[in-house]
Amino acid sequence: MSFYNYWGKAGNQSEGDNASYHLLVYHCLDVAAVAKVWWQASASLRRQFCHQSGLPDQQTRAWLLFFIALHDLGKFDIRFQLKAKDVWRQVNPETNCFKPDFLQENINDYYHGPAGVYWLYQDWQDRFAGEQDDSYIFCDDDENESWRAWFSWLGPVAGHHGTLADNSDKDDCSFGFSPGMVSARGLESLQQARQDWLKALESLFLKPAGLTLEDDPPVLADGTLLAGFCSVSDWLGSASDEGDFEFQSQPTGDLQEWFESRLTIARRLLHRAGIIGYQTRDNPTIQNLLEKGYQPRQVQCLVDQLPLTESLTLIEASTGSGKTEAALAHAWQLIQQNLADSIVFALPTQATANAMLGRIEKAALIIFKGEINAVLSHGRAGFQQDFIDLKQAANSHPAQGEKEARVQCAQWLAESKKRVFLGQIGICTVDQVLASVLPVRHKFVRGFGIGRSVLIIDEVHAYDAYMYGLLEEALKQQRTAGGSAILLSATLPDYQKRQLMEAWAGNTVPSHFENPVDAPYPLITCYGHKQQYFSLDTRQQPTKTHVNIELQTVSELLPDDDLLEQMITAAEQGAQVCFICNLVDVAQQSLRQLREKAAGRLSEDQLILFHSRFVFADRQKKEDKVLDLFGPDGKRQQGHILVSTQVFECSIDADMDWMISQLCPIDLLFQRWGRLHRHQNKHNRPDGFDQPLCTVLVPPESEDYQLHELIYGDSRILWRTQQLLVDSGNIVEFPDAYRKWIESVYDKEDWGSEPDWVMKSHQDFAGHQQSQRMGAKVLIKSAMNTLADTDDKISAVTRDGEMNLTLVPVISNAKGERCLLDGSVVDELDKSNRFEKISLNSLGIPAGWNKNEGQLPDMDDGGLIWLEMKADEQGYRGYWGETEYSYSAEAGFQRIKK
């Protein structure tokens, strides 16, 4: 057959008469073999694809394998074949008949993915561009229904190298040949090969299911699931090591026999990658996820009542009440019902994702049996020590050892962030989830990985209007894929809850409760085929707790000398004290003041600074120290003062005796209080600290909120929070306060008592929110060139406002070579680990620092700012223009003067 005269994969050393290559049709069938084995192993994927196609199992599989085997149709083109000239001369005995006459750049610029769309349309133009009858309703591009159906499958599989094919590719003349570029006989030969290949695939896959090339496939409403499935199948189908899909350069036997022979190899590769070969354990109950001796409590008692169907589930419960285990238990039940294959757990920050790994790896062993991949996947996950240990265990002891039995992390999953969604449990920052709806390369791999999973998003209240715009689109995509999502929050206002439900439902969702304040708390809301609510009975209600409030009026929300002295005295008495600041600069300044005042009274180890402006290696050490001192099993033999920022308020399992906090929005204040007396019966507290107390710093009436308004955007939220604190009677009772305070502060209606300057701030903020949401929608639908799949690029398009800039401090060694802070010579970094090394030694700084020209060096082409520094007694110091900077592992990065 003519299609045997084309290569699909070539070896690295393709020179001379012994060039190494794999025939194109065999590579295509290798990829289809991976897809077939995966299809057979995953009842969840079968359900999802059948749900999208509307066809029975056999016919859905037939179309799926047919189109996946067409994913490289664009390689039946001489421009692709000439990318390896020596191979082309060997594989095609009729090379002379083509008489190519074009430039090398025509070869270099040829992209076979979208070209496959072009050639299918051109080869069947009579069918796809024919006249329409009067009943035809024209689509945007006036293509006929037959083409619309075929493109809905071919477009996704043709985009397997990172960028989805576009419908306009069918008419893109750059994929065709100008007169004289290829001989008429050559053009005829290429077309014949493509037509023969379609006929062969018809016999292999369509006819056994009662289908033919004359039939049209069903229109896929969304190609994300198919694109991701094809892309990963192609990755595995391209494995050509010994024992894998080894190259075959000569036709051998029948195509059906070849295909069947590749299924065993495909099964082995899918096992090795950790994608199949695991099962969920029986008896998926919340009790089995709890430590021995613990009983289900609060929302955990509701898990067995939740409907087992594709749904959006929102769990509202207080901090520390067991929401995480409840979500994992429900996800476990959904997986066992073949409603998902895996779990993706998304958190707000790198710190919270790191902290979650320990809990998730324990759950992974309970939920799954077999070879388990629990993968930490935010951009710098490779530097989280538990994750490194898991990678090393998987590599050095491939089939044995307690560490591997606990969590085996397959090497190829660990190497790429975009592949992390293929483990059994992936842990990531929410940015990685939101990137699945944005113009980022391989976004559909994320979309596929999320779609085949139960998506769990923690702290869902913690995102701004821009991120909500992206999150709503991600939820729509999840529902279209036939997946499920679970959202967790302690402090979600009713309007945001309805916003998320409506994104999932695709229409207006009426509130079940006339007054949101009257809604039960805790509460689980499910939206599947209908909206359902689940609340606790009287016996299951959480024990009422309280936080004592002490307001201190101070200028600029900065602690005065008396308060600093009280903090030091408390630490001397053995108390664990924390001061949570809204700004890194304030945290750094406050720690310096405490060190000066506490000299000779507290050791340096008793004063800890924790914020985000450290190079990642140093920040990881800070994180570990915080959890070691203040976690559930914290070392509390002596008192400490922790000065921190917002990194401490989300998903950190820490317990403090006394908290001081700058004023912030009420939902975030509640989150901070979740770290106050968190483990009430576990620790002995010093005298005078037996009751939870938070000292909240508020401004005098003569001051507005200054920089704090810039951070949180809306002075009305801060003003309302302050008024409720003033009127609280110095005590806040839970769980009642969650509904009453949150709904009151975020009420859309005016209170009538807000000052004019507060209302002006709110109106400006509301306008900004609207523009944020519009910006998110515009970016989702934009035709911009796809962005590189890097952590910095992803953050740049998933988080609005003043984005952090990435700064790399560098020093010179004795040879004058530029080095990272860990001593690595920049110019000697290996290409394979350069990005990781730089990430490990970089940090984020506010974008506002670069607004005044001359304060920082220019960014390089990769968006990095390189700052030359020199070592001194405190750490490192550098200058740019009139601005001085310092860095130390203790204090982090600071701008000394402006």
C-alpha positions in Angstrom: 0.0 0.0 0.0 1.2 3.5 -0.7 1.0 4.6 2.9 4.0 2.4 3.8 6.3 4.9 2.0 6.2 7.5 4.8 8.1 7.6 8.1 6.5 8.9 11.3 9.4 8.8 13.8 13.1 9.1 13.1 16.1 8.3 15.4 18.4 11.0 16.6 21.2 9.9 14.3 19.4 9.7 10.9 22.3 9.8 8.5 23.3 7.7 5.5 21.8 4.5 4.4 21.3 3.1 8.0 19.0 5.8 9.2 16.7 4.7 12.0 13.0 5.3 11.6 9.5 4.0 12.3 6.9 3.9 9.6 4.1 6.5 10.0 1.2 4.0 9.9 2.8 1.9 12.6 3.3 4.9 14.9 -0.3 5.9 14.4 -1.4 2.4 15.3 0.9 2.4 18.4 -0.9 5.5 19.6 -4.3 3.9 18.9 -3.2 0.8 20.8 -2.5 2.9 23.9 -5.9 4.6 23.5 -7.6 1.2 23.2 -6.0 -0.3 26.3 -6.7 2.9 28.3 -10.3 2.9 27.1 -10.7 -0.8 28.2 -9.1 -0.1 31.6 -11.2 3.0 32.5 -14.9 2.7 32.9 -15.0 6.4 33.8 -13.5 7.5 30.5 -15.8 5.2 28.6 -18.8 6.8 30.3 -17.5 10.3 29.6 -16.8 9.7 25.9 -20.1 8.0 25.4 -21.8 10.8 27.3 -20.2 13.3 24.8 -20.9 11.3 21.7 -24.4 10.1 22.5 -23.5 6.8 21.0 -23.2 3.3 22.5 -19.9 2.0 23.7 -18.8 0.1 20.5 -19.5 3.0 18.1 -18.0 5.6 20.4 -14.8 3.6 20.6 -14.7 3.1 16.9 -14.8 6.8 16.1 -12.3 7.5 19.0 -9.7 5.0 17.7 -10.3 6.0 14.1 -9.6 9.7 14.7 -6.7 9.1 17.1 -5.0 7.0 14.4 -5.5 10.1 12.1 -3.7 12.4 14.5 -0.6 12.5 12.3 -2.4 12.8 8.9 -0.4 15.9 8.2 2.8 13.8 8.0 1.7 12.5 4.6 3.4 15.6 3.1 6.8 15.9 1.5 7.7 18.9 3.6 7.4 16.9 6.8 9.2 13.9 5.2 12.1 16.1 4.2 12.8 17.0 7.8 14.8 13.8 7.8 16.2 13.6 4.2 18.2 10.5 4.6 15.2 8.7 6.0 12.9 9.9 3.2 15.3 8.6 0.6 15.2 5.1 2.2 11.5 4.9 3.0 10.1 6.0 -0.4 11.5 4.4 -3.5 9.7 7.1 -5.6 11.4 10.1 -4.2 12.5 11.4 -7.6 8.9 11.7 -8.8 8.1 14.5 -6.3 10.6 16.9 -7.7 10.3 19.3 -4.8 11.1 23.0 -5.5 10.9 25.0 -2.3 13.1 26.6 0.3 14.4 25.0 3.5 12.2 27.4 5.5 9.2 25.7 3.9 10.3 22.5 5.5 11.2 24.2 8.8 7.9 26.1 9.1 5.7 23.1 8.2 3.5 22.1 11.1 1.8 18.7 10.5 -0.9 19.1 13.2 -3.2 21.7 11.5 -1.9 20.6 8.1 -3.8 17.4 8.7 -7.0 19.4 9.0 -6.2 21.2 5.7 -5.5 18.0 3.8 -8.6 16.1 5.0 -10.8 19.1 4.0 -9.1 19.5 0.6 -9.1 15.8 -0.2 -12.8 15.6 0.5 -13.8 19.1 -0.6 -16.7 17.9 -2.7 -18.2 16.5 0.5 -17.3 19.2 2.9 -17.9 22.3 0.7 -20.9 21.1 -1.2 -24.2 23.0 -1.7 -26.6 23.1 1.2 -30.3 22.6 1.0 -32.8 25.2 2.2 -33.1 23.6 5.6 -29.5 24.1 6.4 -28.7 26.5 9.2 -25.3 28.0 8.5 -22.6 28.0 11.1 -20.3 30.9 11.7 -17.9 29.7 9.0 -20.6 28.5 6.7 -19.2 25.0 6.7 -21.7 22.1 6.2 -22.8 19.8 8.9 -20.6 17.0 7.7 -17.5 19.1 8.1 -18.6 20.4 11.5 -18.9 16.9 12.7 -15.6 15.7 11.3 -13.7 18.8 12.5 -15.1 18.4 16.1 -13.0 15.2 16.3 -10.1 15.9 13.9 -9.4 19.4 15.4 -8.7 18.1 18.9 -6.5 15.1 17.8 -4.5 17.4 15.4 -3.6 19.6 18.3 -1.7 17.0 20.3 1.5 19.0 20.2 0.3 21.8 22.4 -2.0 24.0 20.3 -5.5 23.0 19.1 -6.1 23.1 15.4 -8.4 25.9 14.2 -11.3 25.6 11.8 -9.7 28.2 9.6 -6.8 25.8 9.0 -8.9 24.0 6.4 -8.6 27.0 4.1 -5.0 28.1 5.0 -3.2 28.1 1.7 0.2 28.0 3.4 -0.4 24.3 4.0 -0.9 23.7 0.3 1.5 23.8 -2.6 2.1 26.7 -5.0 2.3 25.7 -8.7 5.6 24.0 -9.4 6.5 23.2 -5.8 5.7 19.5 -6.2 5.2 17.6 -9.4 1.6 16.5 -10.4 2.6 12.9 -9.9 4.0 13.7 -6.5 0.8 15.5 -5.4 -1.2 12.5 -6.7 1.0 10.1 -4.7 0.5 12.1 -1.5 -3.2 12.2 -1.8 -3.4 8.5 -2.6 -1.5 7.7 0.5 -3.9 9.7 2.6 -6.9 8.2 1.0 -5.6 4.7 1.4 -4.9 5.3 5.0 -8.4 6.4 5.7 -9.7 3.3 3.9 -7.5 1.1 6.0 -8.7 2.7 9.2 -12.2 2.3 8.1 -11.6 -1.4 7.9 -9.8 -1.6 11.2 -12.1 0.5 13.4 -15.3 1.6 11.7 -16.7 -1.4 9.8 -16.6 -3.7 12.9 -18.9 -1.2 14.6 -21.3 -1.0 11.6 -19.9 2.4 10.4 -18.3 3.5 7.2 -16.5 6.6 5.9 -19.8 7.7 4.4 -21.1 8.2 8.0 -20.6 11.4 9.9 -19.5 11.2 13.6 -21.6 12.9 16.2 -20.6 16.5 16.8 -18.5 16.9 20.0 -19.6 20.0 21.9 -16.1 20.3 23.5 -12.9 18.7 22.3 -10.8 19.1 25.5 -11.3 15.5 26.7 -10.4 14.1 23.3 -7.4 16.4 22.8 -5.9 15.5 26.1 -6.5 11.8 25.8 -4.9 11.8 22.3 -1.9 13.9 23.5 -1.1 11.6 26.4 -1.6 8.5 24.2 0.8 10.0 21.7 3.4 10.6 24.4 3.2 7.0 25.5 2.9 5.7 21.9 6.2 7.5 21.1 8.2 5.5 23.6 10.7 3.6 21.5 13.2 2.2 24.0 14.0 -1.5 23.9 10.9 -3.5 24.7 8.6 -0.5 24.0 7.3 0.6 20.6 10.6 -0.2 18.9 11.1 1.2 15.4 9.8 -0.9 12.5 11.1 0.3 9.1 9.6 -2.3 6.8 6.0 -3.4 6.3 5.3 -6.6 8.2 2.1 -8.7 8.0 -1.5 -7.6 8.3 -2.4 -4.2 9.9 -4.9 -5.8 12.2 -2.2 -8.3 13.4 0.2 -5.4 13.9 -2.3 -3.5 15.9 -3.2 -6.4 18.1 0.5 -7.2 18.8 1.0 -3.6 20.1 -1.7 -3.9 22.8 0.5 -5.8 25.2 3.2 -3.1 24.9 0.6 -0.4 25.4 -0.6 -2.1 28.5 2.9 -2.3 30.0 3.6 1.4 29.2 0.3 2.5 30.8 1.1 0.4 33.9 4.6 1.8 34.0 3.3 5.4 33.9 1.0 4.6 36.7 -2.1 5.5 34.6 -3.7 2.1 34.9 -3.1 -0.9 37.2 -4.6 0.6 40.3 -8.0 0.2 41.9 -9.9 1.9 44.7 -10.3 0.0 47.9 -13.7 -1.3 49.0 -15.8 0.3 51.6 -15.3 4.0 50.8 -16.4 5.5 54.0 -15.3 8.6 55.9 -14.5 6.4 58.9 -11.7 4.6 56.9 -10.0 7.9 56.2 -9.8 8.9 59.9 -7.1 8.0 62.3 -7.7 5.2 64.7 -9.9 6.2 67.6 -11.5 9.2 65.7 -15.2 9.3 64.8 -16.8 11.3 61.9 -17.8 14.8 63.0 -19.8 17.7 61.6 -19.9 17.6 57.8 -18.1 14.3 57.8 -21.4 12.8 59.1 -23.2 13.8 55.8 -20.9 12.2 53.3 -22.9 9.0 52.9 -26.0 11.0 52.1 -24.5 12.8 49.1 -25.8 11.7 45.6 -23.4 9.6 43.6 -23.7 11.4 40.3 -21.8 13.9 38.3 -22.2 17.1 40.3 -20.9 20.2 41.9 -20.7 19.9 45.6 -20.0 22.9 47.9 -18.9 22.1 51.5 -19.3 25.1 53.9 -17.8 24.3 57.3 -15.5 26.0 59.8 -11.7 25.8 59.7 -10.4 22.6 61.2 -13.7 20.8 61.0 -12.6 18.0 58.7 -13.7 19.4 55.3 -10.7 17.9 53.5 -11.4 14.3 54.7 -15.1 14.8 53.8 -14.2 15.8 50.3 -11.8 13.0 49.9 -14.3 10.4 51.1 -16.9 11.7 48.7 -14.4 11.7 45.8 -13.5 8.1 46.8 -17.2 7.1 46.5 -17.5 8.8 43.1 -14.4 7.0 41.8 -15.7 3.7 42.9 -18.9 4.4 41.0 -16.8 4.9 37.8 -17.6 8.6 37.8 -13.9 9.5 37.9 -10.5 7.9 37.7 -8.6 10.2 40.1 -8.5 13.3 42.3 -7.1 16.8 41.6 -6.8 18.8 44.8 -6.2 22.5 44.1 -5.1 25.1 46.8 -4.5 28.8 46.8 -0.7 28.9 47.2 2.5 27.0 47.0 2.7 26.9 50.8 -0.7 25.4 51.2 -0.1 22.8 48.4 3.2 21.8 50.1 1.4 21.5 53.5 -1.3 19.3 52.0 1.0 16.6 50.6 1.5 14.8 53.9 -2.2 14.5 54.4 -2.9 13.4 50.8 -0.2 10.7 50.7 -1.8 9.0 53.7 -5.2 9.2 52.1 -3.8 7.8 48.8 -2.8 4.6 50.5 -6.2 4.2 52.0 -8.2 5.1 48.9 -6.2 3.3 46.2 -4.4 0.0 46.0 -1.8 -1.0 43.5 0.8 1.4 42.2 -0.2 4.9 43.3 0.9 8.3 42.0 0.4 11.1 44.4 1.9 14.1 42.6 2.6 17.6 43.9 2.4 19.8 40.9 2.8 23.5 41.4 5.7 25.0 39.5 8.3 24.5 42.3 6.9 21.2 43.6 10.2 19.5 42.8 11.8 21.3 45.7 9.3 20.1 48.4 11.3 17.6 50.3 8.6 15.0 50.7 8.1 15.1 47.0 11.8 14.6 46.3 11.8 11.6 48.6 8.9 10.1 46.7 10.6 10.6 43.4 13.8 9.0 44.6 11.9 6.1 46.1 10.2 5.5 42.8 13.5 5.7 40.9 15.8 3.7 43.1 13.4 1.0 44.3 11.0 0.4 41.4 9.2 -2.6 42.9 9.9 -2.7 46.6 10.2 -0.8 49.8 7.7 0.8 52.2 8.2 4.2 50.6 7.1 3.0 47.2 4.2 1.0 48.6 3.0 4.2 50.3 3.2 6.5 47.3 5.0 5.6 44.0 5.6 8.6 41.8 6.4 7.6 38.2 9.3 9.4 36.8 7.7 10.8 33.7 4.9 12.3 35.8 7.4 14.0 38.1 9.2 15.6 35.2 6.5 17.8 33.8 3.8 20.0 35.4 1.4 19.4 32.5 1.5 15.7 33.1 0.8 15.9 36.8 -3.0 15.6 36.3 -2.5 12.0 35.4 -1.6 10.7 38.8 -4.3 9.2 41.1 -4.1 12.2 43.3 -2.6 15.5 42.0 -1.9 18.4 44.4 -1.5 21.8 42.8 -2.1 25.5 43.1 -5.4 26.7 41.6 -3.4 28.5 38.9 -2.7 25.1 37.3 -6.5 24.4 37.1 -7.4 27.8 35.8 -4.7 27.5 33.0 -6.9 24.7 31.5 -9.2 27.4 30.1 -6.6 29.9 29.0 -4.4 30.2 25.9 -1.5 28.2 27.4 0.2 25.4 25.5 -1.1 21.9 26.4 -4.0 23.5 28.3 -6.1 20.6 27.1 -3.9 18.1 28.9 -4.8 19.9 32.1 -8.4 20.0 31.0 -8.4 16.2 30.3 -6.6 15.4 33.5 -9.1 17.5 35.5 -12.1 16.1 33.5 -11.2 12.5 34.4 -10.8 13.5 38.0 -12.9 14.7 40.9 -11.7 18.3 41.1 -11.4 19.6 44.7 -10.7 23.3 45.3 -9.9 24.4 48.8 -10.4 27.9 50.2 -12.7 28.8 47.2 -13.5 32.2 48.8 -9.8 33.2 48.4 -9.9 34.4 44.8 -10.7 37.8 43.2 -13.3 38.6 40.5 -10.8 37.9 37.7 -9.9 34.5 39.0 -13.6 33.8 39.6 -14.2 34.5 35.9 -11.7 31.8 35.1 -13.0 29.4 37.7 -16.5 29.7 36.4 -15.2 28.7 32.9 -13.2 25.8 34.4 -16.4 24.5 36.2 -18.3 24.7 32.9 -15.6 22.7 31.2 -15.7 20.1 34.0 -19.4 19.6 33.7 -19.2 19.4 29.8 -16.6 16.6 30.3 -19.0 14.7 32.6 -16.8 15.3 35.6 -17.4 16.4 39.2 -16.1 19.2 41.4 -16.1 19.7 45.2 -15.5 23.2 46.5 -14.5 23.9 50.1 -14.9 27.1 52.1 -15.5 28.3 55.6 -16.5 31.8 54.6 -18.3 32.0 51.3 -20.9 34.7 50.8 -24.3 33.6 49.4 -23.8 35.7 46.2 -20.5 33.9 45.4 -22.1 30.5 46.1 -24.9 31.2 43.6 -22.3 32.5 41.1 -20.5 29.2 41.2 -23.7 27.1 41.1 -25.0 29.1 38.1 -21.7 28.6 36.2 -22.1 24.9 36.7 -25.8 24.8 35.9 -25.6 27.2 32.9 -28.7 29.1 34.2 -30.0 31.0 37.1 -30.1 29.0 40.4 -32.6 30.3 42.9 -31.6 30.4 46.5 -33.4 27.8 48.7 -33.3 30.2 51.6 -35.2 33.4 51.5 -32.6 35.1 53.7 -29.1 33.7 53.3 -28.4 34.4 57.0 -31.0 31.7 57.8 -29.2 29.0 55.9 -27.9 26.2 58.2 -24.2 26.1 59.0 -22.3 23.8 58.4 -24.0 23.0 55.0 -23.4 20.9 51.9 -25.0 21.9 48.7 -25.0 19.6 45.7 -26.0 20.5 42.1 -26.4 17.5 39.9 -29.6 16.7 38.2 -31.2 19.0 40.8 -30.1 21.2 43.6 -30.0 19.5 47.1 -29.0 20.7 50.6 -27.6 18.6 53.4 -27.4 19.9 56.9 -26.6 18.4 60.4 -29.2 17.4 62.9 -29.1 18.6 66.4 -26.8 15.8 67.7 -24.2 16.4 64.9 -24.0 20.1 65.3 -20.5 21.4 66.1 -19.7 22.5 69.7 -20.1 26.2 70.0 -16.8 28.1 70.4 -15.8 31.7 70.7 -12.9 34.0 70.2 -12.3 36.9 72.5 -11.7 40.2 70.8 -9.5 43.1 71.9 -9.4 46.2 69.6 -6.3 48.4 69.7 -6.5 51.7 67.9 -3.1 52.5 66.4 -1.9 54.7 63.6 -1.2 52.9 60.3 -2.2 49.6 62.0 1.3 49.3 63.4 1.9 47.9 66.9 3.1 50.4 69.5 5.8 49.8 72.0 3.4 48.6 74.7 2.0 45.9 72.4 5.5 44.8 71.4 6.4 44.5 75.0 3.3 42.4 75.8 4.2 40.1 73.0 7.7 39.6 74.3 6.5 39.0 77.8 3.9 36.5 76.6 6.7 34.5 74.8 8.8 34.6 78.0 5.9 33.0 79.8 5.9 30.2 77.2 3.1 31.4 74.9 3.0 30.8 71.2 2.3 34.3 69.8 1.7 35.4 66.3 1.4 38.8 64.6 -0.2 38.6 61.2 0.5 41.5 58.9 -1.0 42.6 55.6 2.3 43.7 54.1 5.7 41.9 53.9 7.4 45.2 54.6 5.5 45.6 57.9 6.3 42.1 58.9 10.0 42.7 58.2 10.0 46.0 60.1 8.1 44.5 63.1 10.5 41.6 63.4 13.4 44.1 63.5 11.7 46.0 66.3 11.0 42.8 68.3 14.6 41.7 68.0 15.8 45.0 69.4 13.4 45.0 72.3 13.8 41.3 73.1 17.6 41.3 73.0 18.9 39.3 76.0 15.4 38.1 76.8 14.4 35.9 73.8 16.8 33.9 71.6 16.9 34.4 67.9 15.3 31.0 67.4 12.3 32.2 69.4 11.6 35.0 66.8 10.4 33.7 63.4 9.6 35.6 60.3 7.4 33.9 57.7 6.3 35.5 54.4 6.5 34.9 50.6 9.6 37.0 49.7 12.3 34.4 50.1 14.0 32.3 47.5 12.2 29.1 47.4 14.7 27.0 49.1 14.8 29.3 52.2 11.0 29.6 52.2 10.7 25.9 52.3 12.9 25.8 55.4 10.7 28.5 57.0 7.6 26.5 56.2 9.0 23.4 57.8 10.0 25.3 60.9 6.6 26.9 61.3 4.9 23.5 61.1 7.5 21.9 63.3 6.9 24.5 66.1 3.3 25.2 65.8 1.8 22.2 64.0 -0.4 19.5 65.7 2.8 17.9 67.3 4.6 21.2 67.7 7.6 21.6 70.0 6.2 24.0 72.6 8.8 23.7 75.3 9.4 27.4 75.1 7.5 30.5 73.9 7.9 31.9 70.4 6.8 35.0 68.4 5.8 34.3 64.8 5.6 37.4 62.6 3.8 36.4 59.4 1.7 37.6 56.4 -1.3 36.2 54.6 0.6 33.0 53.9 -0.3 31.9 57.4 -4.1 32.2 57.0 -4.9 29.5 54.5 -4.7 25.7 55.0 -1.7 25.8 57.5 -2.3 23.4 60.3 -0.8 25.6 63.1 -2.0 26.4 66.7 -1.3 29.7 68.4 -2.0 30.8 72.0 -2.5 34.5 71.3 -2.9 36.3 67.9 -2.4 39.9 66.9 -3.8 40.8 63.5 -4.0 43.9 61.4 -7.5 44.6 60.3 -8.5 42.7 57.2 -11.8 41.6 55.6 -13.9 39.5 57.9 -13.7 36.2 55.9 -9.9 36.4 56.1 -10.0 37.4 59.7 -12.0 34.2 60.4 -9.4 32.2 58.5 -6.7 33.7 60.7 -8.6 32.8 63.8 -8.7 29.2 62.5 -5.0 29.1 63.7 -5.9 30.3 67.2 -6.4 27.4 69.8 -6.9 25.1 66.7 -6.2 21.9 68.7 -8.0 22.9 71.9 -7.5 19.6 73.8 -4.0 18.8 72.6 -1.8 21.4 74.1 -1.2 22.7 77.6 -1.4 26.5 77.4 0.4 29.0 79.8 -1.5 30.7 82.5 -3.5 33.6 81.1 -3.8 32.0 77.6 -6.5 29.4 78.3 -9.0 31.4 76.3 -8.6 32.2 72.6 -7.8 35.9 72.2 -7.2 38.0 69.1 -6.0 41.6 69.3 -7.1 43.4 66.2 -5.3 46.6 65.2 -7.7 49.2 63.8 -7.1 52.8 62.6 -8.2 55.9 64.5 -11.2 57.8 63.0 -9.0 60.4 61.5 -7.3 57.9 59.2 -8.5 55.9 56.2 -7.1 52.4 55.4 -4.2 53.6 53.3 -2.1 50.8 51.9 -4.5 48.2 53.3 -7.2 49.4 50.9 -4.8 48.9 48.0 -4.3 45.3 49.2 -7.9 44.4 49.6 -9.5 46.8 47.2 -12.7 47.7 48.9 -12.7 50.0 52.0 -16.3 49.2 52.6 -15.4 45.6 53.5 -12.8 46.8 55.9 -15.1 49.5 57.4 -18.0 47.0 57.9 -15.6 44.5 59.4 -14.4 47.1 61.9 -18.0 48.1 62.8 -18.9 44.6 63.6 -15.9 44.1 65.7 -16.7 47.3 67.6 -20.3 46.1 68.2 -19.3 42.6 69.1 -19.1 43.0 72.9 -15.5 41.7 72.6 -16.6 38.2 71.8 -17.5 36.4 68.6 -19.4 33.1 68.8 -19.1 30.3 66.3 -20.6 28.8 64.2 -23.3 31.5 64.3 -20.9 34.3 63.2 -20.1 32.6 59.9 -23.4 33.3 58.3 -24.4 36.5 60.2 -21.0 38.3 59.8 -20.1 37.2 56.3 -23.5 38.0 54.8 -23.6 41.3 56.6 -20.2 42.5 55.5 -20.7 41.3 51.9 -24.4 42.4 51.6 -24.9 44.1 48.2 -27.2 46.7 49.8 -25.9 49.8 51.4 -26.0 49.9 55.2 -26.9 53.6 55.0 -24.3 54.6 57.5 -21.1 54.2 55.4 -19.1 57.4 55.2 -18.8 59.1 51.7 -15.1 58.1 51.4 -16.0 54.5 52.0 -18.8 54.5 49.4 -16.4 56.1 46.9 -13.9 53.4 47.5 -16.6 50.7 47.1 -17.9 52.2 43.8 -14.4 52.2 42.4 -13.9 48.6 43.5 -17.2 47.5 42.0 -16.1 49.0 38.6 -12.7 47.3 38.9 -14.4 44.0 39.6 -16.6 44.3 36.5 -13.5 45.0 34.4 -11.7 42.0 36.0 -14.5 39.6 35.1 -14.6 41.0 31.6 -10.9 40.7 31.3 -11.1 37.1 32.2 -13.8 36.4 29.6 -11.9 38.2 26.9 -8.7 36.3 27.6 -10.5 32.9 27.6 -11.9 33.6 24.1 -8.9 35.5 22.7 -7.1 34.4 19.7 -3.7 35.4 21.2 -0.7 33.2 20.5 -0.5 30.4 23.1 1.8 31.1 26.1 4.6 28.9 27.1 3.8 26.2 29.7 5.9 27.7 32.5 4.9 28.5 36.1 5.6 32.2 35.7 3.5 32.5 32.5 0.6 30.6 34.1 0.6 32.8 37.2 0.7 35.9 34.9 -2.5 34.9 33.2 -4.4 33.4 36.1 -3.9 36.1 38.7 -5.0 39.7 38.0 -3.8 43.0 39.4 -0.2 43.8 40.5 1.5 40.6 39.6 4.7 39.6 41.3 7.8 40.0 39.2 10.4 37.2 39.3 13.8 38.4 40.6 16.9 36.3 40.6 19.7 37.4 43.0 23.1 36.5 41.7 26.6 36.8 43.1 30.1 36.5 41.6 32.5 33.7 42.6 36.3 34.0 42.8 36.6 33.5 39.0 34.1 36.3 38.4 31.5 33.9 37.2 27.8 34.8 37.8 26.3 32.4 40.4 23.0 31.7 41.9 22.7 31.9 45.7 23.3 28.2 46.0 26.6 28.5 44.3 25.5 27.2 40.9 27.3 28.9 38.0 24.6 30.3 35.7 26.4 29.8 32.4 27.1 26.1 33.3 23.6 25.1 34.2 22.5 22.1 32.2 19.6 22.8 29.9 17.5 19.9 31.5 17.5 21.5 34.9 18.2 25.2 34.2 14.6 26.3 34.8 14.3 24.3 38.1 17.6 25.7 39.4 16.7 29.3 38.6 13.2 28.7 40.2 14.8 27.4 43.3 16.9 30.5 43.6 14.4 33.2 42.6 11.7 35.1 44.5 8.7 37.3 43.8 8.6 41.0 44.3 5.7 43.5 43.8 5.3 44.7 40.2 4.9 48.2 41.6 8.6 48.3 42.5 9.4 48.5 38.8 7.1 51.4 38.0 9.8 54.0 38.6 12.4 53.7 35.9 15.8 52.9 37.1 14.8 51.1 40.4 15.5 47.6 39.0 17.4 46.1 36.0 15.4 45.4 32.9 13.8 42.0 32.5 15.4 39.5 30.2 13.5 37.7 27.3 12.2 35.1 29.8 10.7 37.8 32.1 13.4 37.4 34.8 15.1 40.3 36.6 18.7 39.5 37.4 20.1 41.6 40.3 23.8 41.5 41.1 24.5 41.3 44.9 27.5 40.8 47.2 27.8 38.8 50.4 28.0 40.7 53.7 27.6 39.8 57.4 23.8 39.8 57.2 23.5 38.0 53.9 23.6 39.8 50.6 23.4 43.4 49.5 22.9 45.0 46.0 22.3 48.3 44.4 20.6 49.5 41.3 20.5 53.2 40.7 19.8 54.9 44.0 17.9 51.9 45.4 19.5 49.5 47.8 18.4 45.9 48.3 19.3 43.2 50.8 18.6 39.5 51.2 19.1 37.1 54.0 17.7 33.6 54.8 16.2 35.1 58.0 14.5 38.3 56.8 14.1 37.6 53.0 14.4 40.2 50.3 14.1 43.9 51.3 14.1 47.3 49.5 16.1 49.5 51.9 15.5 52.9 50.4 13.5 54.2 47.5 
